[in-house]
Amino acid sequence: MNNHFPKLAMAKFSEQFKGQKLQSMHNTNPKPFGQYELEQTIGMSFSEILQDVNLGFAPDAGTVGLRNTLAHHHYEIIESDEIITHAGAQEALFCVFSALLKPKDRVLIVAPVFEPLVQIPLNMKCHVSYLQLDNENNWSLNFDEVEAEFIKGCQLFVINFPHNPTGATLSRQELLKLVNLCKKYDVWLLSDEVFRGLEHSLNLRLPAVADYYDKGISVGVISKAFAIPGIRIGWLACQNEQLRKKIIDVKGYLSICNSQLDEKLAAVLLQKPEKLLERNLEIIVKNKPLLKEIKELCKSSINIAIPHAGCCVFAEIKNGNLSAGELAKQLALKTGYLLYPSSLFKTKTQALRIGFGTAEFSRFVKLSSLA
Ligand SMILES: Cc1ncc(COP(=O)(O)O)c(C=O)c1O
């Protein structure tokens, strides 16, 4: 059998716990909405939204309704025909990499990294270089390192701010500086923006790179910042028509098109992004003091940089004898909570990813301080 798609380390890690009743405490999205709560939040019922939906195949780039919603409510300059909808961000990413890259192309990636962002180019036999962020520097990006890598040669730079797994983010000025560096060295910029909107204060809200760069690609999804993973809708925005055409060709091998029901629901729900984000940020802001509590309680064993965006942290393990993977296993056995170890994120840092976007987080804080 071919090994073009080796099992992701995330899946391998979780497999060892199959059959055990563990609670995930590594999630990067806030607690998912239920239907009733969602209907209350947007002031409309699913049955009102789904009246007389066309149940034929959707257009390959996505329905006009959803693309209009995204263009009007999520971007400044991007127009609806510069958006393609996908079955999740995951499909959008796969299509971008497949359309843009060929073997031996040089790809630069910020690490620690959400595994598919690096594994897809590795599977395609690209040369991947990492820009390692570290906890001591508050997970901040070193622009001199970025430029040095661009000088060596780079076809594609992959960023993901707000960042999974550290919760790090950039300022608006920093993001625009990155865009300018990409323009200067003619590098494509793939910006995974699935946590855009979860910045803890409005003045930290990042722009979308697709609005600012004709070789910038912005990827979004309804599952993460908006906390509705049960509707399988992601999208990408890109000004470059040639790339969009290639992406549609790749999508033809995958979902071909999304479910019309999902597209219709997303088209209406995403007209009110602020209402969805408000509910999610409320949970995050409520739990942030607990994060400070756990940082203080466990300060002899872990080091946490309190984030300004998203709802996950990468807790660095101090002078431990155990690897992060072993520690995650032991914590799972003792507390019943599953965290993700750093071995899943292409980094040498020994750390655990902890999600703090659910009400359950307070119970976890209590139990882990006893463990
Ligand atoms: C940074 C990042 N990008 C993309 C995705 C994929 O999102 P989805 O599985 O909803 O397509 C995830 C999921 O965790 C993620 O963390």
The ligand as an SDF file (V2000), in Angstrom:
LIG
                    3D

 16 16  0  0  0  0  0  0  0  0999 V2000
   -4.9730   26.1390   12.8520 C   0  0  0  0  0  0  0  0  0  0  0  0
   -6.0410   25.2420   12.3230 C   0  0  0  0  0  0  0  0  0  0  0  0
   -6.3330   25.2880   11.0140 N   0  0  0  0  0  0  0  0  0  0  0  0
   -7.2750   24.5110   10.4720 C   0  0  0  0  0  0  0  0  0  0  0  0
   -7.9890   23.6320   11.2470 C   0  0  0  0  0  0  0  0  0  0  0  0
   -9.0000   22.7440   10.5900 C   0  0  0  0  0  0  0  0  0  0  0  0
  -10.3150   23.0860   10.9570 O   0  0  0  0  0  0  0  0  0  0  0  0
  -11.4970   22.1240   10.5190 P   0  0  0  0  0  0  0  0  0  0  0  0
  -11.1550   20.7560   11.0620 O   0  0  0  0  0  0  0  0  0  0  0  0
  -12.7270   22.6660   11.1290 O   0  0  0  0  0  0  0  0  0  0  0  0
  -11.5400   22.0810    9.0510 O   0  0  0  0  0  0  0  0  0  0  0  0
   -7.7140   23.5380   12.6130 C   0  0  0  0  0  0  0  0  0  0  0  0
   -8.4070   22.5580   13.4410 C   0  0  0  0  0  0  0  0  0  0  0  0
   -8.0890   22.3430   14.5980 O   0  0  0  0  0  0  0  0  0  0  0  0
   -6.7270   24.3720   13.1680 C   0  0  0  0  0  0  0  0  0  0  0  0
   -6.4130   24.3470   14.4690 O   0  0  0  0  0  0  0  0  0  0  0  0
  1  2  1  0
  2  3  1  0
  2 15  2  0
  3  4  2  0
  4  5  1  0
  5  6  1  0
  5 12  2  0
  6  7  1  0
  7  8  1  0
  8  9  2  0
  8 10  1  0
  8 11  1  0
 12 13  1  0
 12 15  1  0
 13 14  2  0
 15 16  1  0
M  END
$$$$
